């Protein structure tokens, strides 16, 4: 991921003519400094403050929405989880103890 980002920045710099003004090691160093630079001191404490982070609303509608049905089959049997914690398969697609109903 970082390599792709670095290469895309390098290509963009070459298109803009920046690569011709800086030697390659200096260009790579300047890109690394820009990529991994810390945020300004005025922003950093606010982002890392736990109280502020807890006050932010969390939109979990994509998680709490309609659950996707996931069907697990092993050798044409439905995987089921029994109340005592054992896991096995059943031929009954309507079993109440199946993992996915």
Backbone as a printed PyTorch tensor [residue, N CA C, xyz], in Angstrom:
tensor([[[  0.8250,  -1.1790,   0.0000],
         [  0.0000,   0.0000,   0.0000],
         [  0.8740,   1.2490,   0.0000]],

        [[  1.8780,   1.2590,   0.8720],
         [  2.7660,   2.4130,   0.9570],
         [  3.5910,   2.5350,  -0.3190]],

        [[  4.0020,   1.3850,  -0.8680],
         [  4.7810,   1.4200,  -2.1040],
         [  3.9670,   2.0100,  -3.2390]],

        [[  2.7060,   1.6230,  -3.3350],
         [  1.8440,   2.1420,  -4.3950],
         [  1.6540,   3.6350,  -4.2240]],

        [[  1.4360,   4.0730,  -2.9950],
         [  1.2700,   5.4930,  -2.7250],
         [  2.5370,   6.2620,  -3.0720]],

        [[  3.6870,   5.7270,  -2.6840],
         [  4.9530,   6.3870,  -2.9760],
         [  5.1800,   6.4690,  -4.4790]],

        [[  4.9060,   5.3730,  -5.1890],
         [  5.1070,   5.3810,  -6.6390],
         [  4.1580,   6.3530,  -7.3270]],

        [[  2.9150,   6.4290,  -6.8590],
         [  1.9840,   7.3730,  -7.4760],
         [  2.4090,   8.8140,  -7.2080]],

        [[  2.9300,   9.0860,  -6.0190],
         [  3.4420,  10.4300,  -5.7370],
         [  4.6710,  10.7460,  -6.5780]],

        [[  5.5010,   9.7520,  -6.7860],
         [  6.6930,   9.9480,  -7.6020],
         [  6.3120,  10.2500,  -9.0420]],

        [[  5.3410,   9.5280,  -9.5730],
         [  4.8810,   9.7760, -10.9440],
         [  4.2630,  11.1580, -11.0460]],

        [[  3.4650,  11.5420, -10.0600],
         [  2.8510,  12.8700, -10.0710],
         [  3.9150,  13.9600, -10.0130]],

        [[  4.9540,  13.7410,  -9.2260],
         [  6.0280,  14.7280,  -9.1280],
         [  6.7840,  14.8380, -10.4430]],

        [[  6.9820,  13.7180, -11.1020],
         [  7.6900,  13.7480, -12.3830],
         [  6.8680,  14.4880, -13.4290]],

        [[  5.5580,  14.3240, -13.3810],
         [  4.7000,  15.0190, -14.3420],
         [  4.7060,  16.5230, -14.0970]],

        [[  4.8510,  16.9180, -12.8510],
         [  4.8520,  18.3420, -12.5190],
         [  6.2270,  18.9810, -12.6980]],

        [[  7.2400,  18.1940, -12.9360],
         [  8.5700,  18.7340, -13.1250],
         [  9.3570,  18.8590, -11.8390]],

        [[  8.8070,  18.4000, -10.7290],
         [  9.5060,  18.4860,  -9.4590],
         [ 10.6950,  17.5490,  -9.4240]],

        [[ 10.5850,  16.4200, -10.0900],
         [ 11.6570,  15.4300, -10.0650],
         [ 12.9180,  15.9520, -10.7370]],

        [[ 12.7790,  16.8300, -11.6900],
         [ 13.9630,  17.3340, -12.3720],
         [ 14.7230,  18.3460, -11.5210]],

        [[ 14.0660,  18.9590, -10.5270],
         [ 14.7390,  19.9630,  -9.7110],
         [ 15.4180,  19.3740,  -8.4890]],

        [[ 15.0020,  18.1750,  -8.0460],
         [ 15.5940,  17.5490,  -6.8760],
         [ 16.2490,  16.2340,  -7.2600]],

        [[ 17.4080,  15.9270,  -6.6810],
         [ 17.9800,  14.5960,  -6.8930],
         [ 17.0680,  13.5290,  -6.2830]],

        [[ 17.1720,  12.3020,  -6.7660],
         [ 16.2780,  11.2160,  -6.3490],
         [ 16.2790,  10.9770,  -4.8360]],

        [[ 17.4420,  10.9110,  -4.1470],
         [ 17.3920,  10.6760,  -2.6950],
         [ 16.6820,  11.7940,  -1.9360]],

        [[ 16.9070,  13.0420,  -2.3560],
         [ 16.2390,  14.1540,  -1.6800],
         [ 14.7390,  14.1270,  -1.9480]],

        [[ 14.3550,  13.7290,  -3.1660],
         [ 12.9470,  13.6410,  -3.5140],
         [ 12.2610,  12.5800,  -2.6650]],

        [[ 12.8890,  11.4180,  -2.5370],
         [ 12.3160,  10.3370,  -1.7320],
         [ 12.2160,  10.7580,  -0.2680]],

        [[ 13.2430,  11.4420,   0.2440],
         [ 13.2340,  11.8810,   1.6330],
         [ 12.1220,  12.9010,   1.8690]],

        [[ 11.9300,  13.8370,   0.9260],
         [ 10.8870,  14.8480,   1.1070],
         [  9.4970,  14.2210,   1.0610]],

        [[  9.3060,  13.2180,   0.1900],
         [  8.0130,  12.5310,   0.1490],
         [  7.7650,  11.7700,   1.4370]],

        [[  8.8110,  11.1040,   1.9680],
         [  8.6530,  10.3740,   3.2220],
         [  8.2850,  11.3230,   4.3560]],

        [[  8.9170,  12.4990,   4.3820],
         [  8.6210,  13.4600,   5.4370],
         [  7.1820,  13.9540,   5.3330]],

        [[  6.6800,  14.1430,   4.1010],
         [  5.3000,  14.5810,   3.9310],
         [  4.3170,  13.4830,   4.3070]],

        [[  4.6460,  12.2390,   3.9470],
         [  3.7380,  11.1280,   4.2170],
         [  3.5970,  10.8440,   5.7040]],

        [[  4.7060,  10.8800,   6.4200],
         [  4.6970,  10.4780,   7.8160],
         [  4.7930,  11.6560,   8.7760]],

        [[  4.4790,  12.8470,   8.2990],
         [  4.5350,  14.0270,   9.1590],
         [  3.4010,  13.9710,  10.1770]],

        [[  3.6910,  14.3790,  11.3970],
         [  2.6490,  14.4020,  12.4310],
         [  1.7740,  15.6320,  12.2170]],

        [[  0.5250,  15.5910,  12.6810],
         [ -0.3530,  16.7470,  12.5240],
         [  0.1530,  17.9250,  13.3470]],

        [[ -0.2800,  19.1210,  13.0230],
         [  0.1590,  20.2930,  13.7820],
         [ -0.1930,  20.1370,  15.2600]],

        [[  0.6040,  20.7440,  16.1540],
         [  0.3770,  20.5880,  17.5910],
         [ -1.0020,  21.0510,  18.0430]],

        [[ -1.5990,  22.0100,  17.3570],
         [ -2.9130,  22.5000,  17.7780],
         [ -4.0110,  21.4680,  17.5240]],

        [[ -3.8300,  20.5800,  16.5400],
         [ -4.8510,  19.5910,  16.2080],
         [ -4.6130,  18.2870,  16.9600]],

        [[ -3.3790,  17.9150,  17.1560],
         [ -3.0360,  16.6090,  17.7130],
         [ -3.6720,  16.3170,  19.0710]],

        [[ -3.6220,  17.2120,  20.0760],
         [ -4.2200,  16.8720,  21.3760],
         [ -5.7310,  16.6710,  21.2960]],

        [[ -6.4030,  17.4000,  20.4290],
         [ -7.8530,  17.2670,  20.3190],
         [ -8.2150,  15.8940,  19.7740]],

        [[ -7.4730,  15.4180,  18.7780],
         [ -7.7800,  14.1260,  18.1780],
         [ -7.5030,  12.9730,  19.1320]],

        [[ -6.5320,  13.1160,  19.9950],
         [ -6.1560,  12.0200,  20.8690],
         [ -6.7850,  12.1140,  22.2560]],

        [[ -7.6060,  13.1160,  22.5030],
         [ -8.2540,  13.2600,  23.8020],
         [ -9.3760,  12.2280,  23.9190]],

        [[ -9.3050,  11.3180,  24.9140],
         [-10.3290,  10.2700,  25.0340],
         [-11.7350,  10.8180,  25.2690]],

        [[-11.8570,  11.9150,  26.0110],
         [-13.1840,  12.4770,  26.2770],
         [-13.8280,  12.9580,  24.9840]],

        [[-13.0590,  13.6210,  24.1510],
         [-13.5810,  14.0950,  22.8720],
         [-13.9360,  12.9240,  21.9760]],

        [[-13.1040,  11.9040,  21.9710],
         [-13.3530,  10.7370,  21.1270],
         [-14.6260,  10.0140,  21.5670]],

        [[-14.8860,   9.9490,  22.8940],
         [-16.0870,   9.2810,  23.3960],
         [-17.3540,  10.0730,  23.1110]],

        [[-17.2360,  11.3970,  23.0110],
         [-18.4100,  12.2290,  22.7650],
         [-18.8690,  12.1660,  21.3150]],

        [[-17.9820,  11.7850,  20.4130],
         [-18.3480,  11.7130,  19.0070],
         [-19.4310,  10.6680,  18.7970]],

        [[-20.4080,  10.9920,  17.9710],
         [-21.4510,  10.0030,  17.7020],
         [-20.8800,   8.9370,  16.7760]],

        [[-21.3280,   7.7360,  16.9910],
         [-20.8590,   6.6260,  16.1890],
         [-22.0130,   6.1420,  15.3340]],

        [[-21.8260,   6.1720,  14.0430],
         [-22.8570,   5.7020,  13.1330],
         [-22.5850,   4.2420,  12.8250]],

        [[-23.3250,   3.3730,  13.4710],
         [-23.1380,   1.9400,  13.2660],
         [-24.3000,   1.3330,  12.4950]],

        [[-25.0020,   2.1350,  11.7160],
         [-26.1650,   1.6100,  11.0070],
         [-25.7790,   0.5130,  10.0270]],

        [[-24.5720,   0.5670,   9.4920],
         [-24.1530,  -0.4710,   8.5620],
         [-23.9160,  -1.7930,   9.2820]],

        [[-23.6750,  -1.7550,  10.6050],
         [-23.4760,  -2.9810,  11.3700],
         [-24.8020,  -3.4590,  11.9580]],

        [[-25.5980,  -2.5250,  12.4830],
         [-26.8230,  -2.9010,  13.1810],
         [-28.0090,  -3.0660,  12.2520]],

        [[-27.8160,  -2.8610,  10.9720],
         [-28.9090,  -3.0160,  10.0160],
         [-29.2850,  -4.4730,   9.8530]],

        [[-29.9980,  -4.7700,   8.7990],
         [-30.4210,  -6.1410,   8.5390],
         [-29.1950,  -7.0280,   8.4070]],

        [[-29.1610,  -8.0710,   9.2090],
         [-27.9980,  -8.9660,   9.1950],
         [-27.9980,  -9.7960,   7.9160]],

        [[-26.8150,  -9.9680,   7.3820],
         [-26.6680, -10.8140,   6.2010],
         [-26.7830, -12.2650,   6.6020]],

        [[-27.3910, -13.0700,   5.7660],
         [-27.4350, -14.5000,   6.0400],
         [-26.1490, -15.1200,   5.5250]],

        [[-25.4740, -15.8040,   6.3880],
         [-24.2590, -16.5080,   6.0050],
         [-24.5440, -17.9830,   6.1680]],

        [[-24.4430, -18.7170,   5.1040],
         [-24.7450, -20.1380,   5.1570],
         [-23.4530, -20.9210,   5.1080]],

        [[-23.2670, -21.7680,   6.0830],
         [-22.0690, -22.5870,   6.1490],
         [-22.4430, -24.0330,   5.8770]],

        [[-21.8050, -24.6190,   4.8890],
         [-22.0560, -26.0070,   4.5410],
         [-20.7490, -26.7650,   4.6260]],

        [[-20.7910, -27.9440,   5.2320],
         [-19.6490, -28.8450,   5.2320],
         [-20.1740, -30.1990,   4.7850]],

        [[-19.7180, -30.6560,   3.6480],
         [-20.1690, -31.9350,   3.0750],
         [-21.6910, -32.0100,   3.0200]],

        [[-22.3170, -30.9780,   2.4510],
         [-23.7690, -30.8910,   2.2600],
         [-24.5550, -30.9100,   3.5700]],

        [[-23.9530, -30.4850,   4.6480],
         [-24.6440, -30.4030,   5.9410],
         [-24.5470, -28.9680,   6.4470]],

        [[-25.5870, -28.5160,   7.1190],
         [-25.6030, -27.1740,   7.6990],
         [-24.8420, -27.1980,   9.0180]],

        [[-23.9380, -26.2620,   9.1940],
         [-23.1860, -26.1850,  10.4430],
         [-24.1050, -25.6320,  11.5280]],

        [[-24.0980, -26.2520,  12.7040],
         [-24.9470, -25.7840,  13.7950],
         [-24.1450, -25.6980,  15.0830]],

        [[-24.5570, -24.7830,  15.9410],
         [-23.9370, -24.5840,  17.2450],
         [-24.9900, -24.9000,  18.3020]],

        [[-24.7620, -25.9360,  19.0840],
         [-25.7240, -26.3680,  20.0990],
         [-25.5480, -25.5620,  21.3850]],

        [[-26.5820, -25.5240,  22.2550],
         [-26.5090, -24.7240,  23.4890],
         [-25.3540, -25.1050,  24.4070]],

        [[-24.9140, -26.3660,  24.3720],
         [-23.8060, -26.7570,  25.2490],
         [-22.4450, -26.3850,  24.6640]],

        [[-22.4410, -25.7510,  23.4960],
         [-21.1950, -25.2740,  22.9030],
         [-20.6030, -26.1920,  21.8640]],

        [[-21.1860, -27.3590,  21.6490],
         [-20.6400, -28.2570,  20.6310],
         [-21.0880, -27.8080,  19.2530]],

        [[-20.2570, -28.0830,  18.2910],
         [-20.5380, -27.7100,  16.9110],
         [-20.5970, -28.9830,  16.0930]],

        [[-21.6590, -29.1380,  15.3150],
         [-21.7350, -30.2600,  14.3860],
         [-22.6100, -29.8750,  13.2130]],

        [[-22.9010, -30.8320,  12.3610],
         [-23.7050, -30.5450,  11.1890],
         [-25.0640, -31.2080,  11.2790]],

        [[-26.0320, -30.6580,  10.5800],
         [-27.3730, -31.2240,  10.5290],
         [-27.8700, -31.1940,   9.0970]],

        [[-28.7340, -32.1540,   8.7660],
         [-29.3600, -32.1510,   7.4460],
         [-30.5880, -31.2560,   7.4380]],

        [[-31.0780, -30.8990,   8.6040],
         [-32.2910, -30.1090,   8.7330],
         [-31.9700, -28.6310,   8.5300]],

        [[-32.4470, -28.0550,   7.4270],
         [-32.1740, -26.6500,   7.1390],
         [-32.9300, -25.7190,   8.0750]],

        [[-33.9740, -26.2150,   8.7660],
         [-34.7750, -25.3700,   9.6390],
         [-34.4620, -25.5260,  11.1120]],

        [[-33.3320, -26.1250,  11.4600],
         [-32.9790, -26.3430,  12.8570],
         [-32.8110, -25.0090,  13.5790]],

        [[-33.3540, -24.9180,  14.8070],
         [-33.2520, -23.6510,  15.5480],
         [-31.8460, -23.4180,  16.0780]],

        [[-31.0190, -24.4420,  16.0840],
         [-29.6700, -24.2910,  16.6120],
         [-28.6360, -24.0420,  15.5230]],

        [[-29.0930, -23.8410,  14.3110],
         [-28.1370, -23.5350,  13.2510],
         [-27.5180, -22.1750,  13.5060]],

        [[-26.2730, -21.9900,  13.0780],
         [-25.6080, -20.6940,  13.2360],
         [-26.3280, -19.6420,  12.4080]],

        [[-26.7110, -19.9840,  11.2070],
         [-27.3830, -19.0380,  10.3140],
         [-28.7950, -19.5230,  10.0670]],

        [[-29.7600, -18.7160,  10.4630],
         [-31.1410, -19.1410,  10.2460],
         [-31.7320, -18.4290,   9.0530]]])
